[in-house]
Structures are given as C-alpha cells and as structure tokens.
Amino acid sequence: MSIVIKSVYEPAAKADGYRVLVDRVWPRGLNKEDAALDVWAKELAPSTALRLWFGHDPTRWEGFRHCYAGELDAIVEHWRPLAERAARHPVTLLYAASDEEHNHAMVLMAYLDTWLKAHGPRVGDVSVAS
C-alpha cells in the first residue's frame, strides 16, 4: 500500500506511480504537459467555501482537517477507487499549495491510509475516472 504526496511543481519520477492532482483550481504557472498527470481529481479537493475559510492559516488546521474529513465522508464514490488502486500500486497525490505541512493533500493521504488499514483492498486494479 503506497500513497505519498508531492508538490505538482516537483518533477515527475517513475516511482510516483499513478499521479493524481487533487486541487480544485489548476496550479498557477504550470502547463498541462509539464504536470505529467494521470488524472485531475477536482472532486477530491476541499469545497471552495472550506478552502477559503482555511486560507492555509495554521491556527485553523485542526478545524480544517475535521471539516475536510466530513466532506470526504460524503463523496466515497470519488475517493474509494483511488484508495483501492493505492492498495496495489503506488499513488502520488499532487498539490500546489506552498505550505508543505498544512495542506489538504496531507489530510487526504491520512484519510485514505486510515480507510485502507481498516478495510484493506476490496477489488482489483481500479481506475479513477477523469
């Protein structure tokens, strides 16, 4: 089981495996070819309202994590195929935030890891719809 996070601005590596951009808005200054994505999963990003409320303010981190997990609870159909893929193949969640410690990709990675540890893989190699 392998899920890692990486800035979308870092060069792609073979070890990244399946590369998934998990931002709702396309990263500034990056063209689509240079991103080397397998899929742009906008639906996995926090809602616009939650993202704006958080504003990468570390004092709101715990509240953000809790609220974002609640949003993820409501969209199982979007993240579960990705979790099932990660049970068998490397997956890299890509984000554009400059804060490496307080970003939604960290929350999503922890959320998926927790689900996988509790449920394990359910089906074979599953792809995420773009």
MOTARA-V799015 format. One line per field, one symbol per residue. ss: DSSP state (H for helix, E for strand, L for the rest). A space follows every 10 residues. Layout:
# MOTARA-V799015
ss=???
This chain:
# MOTARA-V799015
ss=LLEEEEELLL LLLHHHLEEE ELLLLLLLLL LHHHHLLLEE LHHHLLLHHH HHHHLLLHHH HHHHHHHHHH HHHLLHHHHH HHHHHHLLLL EEEEELLLLL LLLHHHHHHH HHHHHHHHHL LLLLLLLLLL
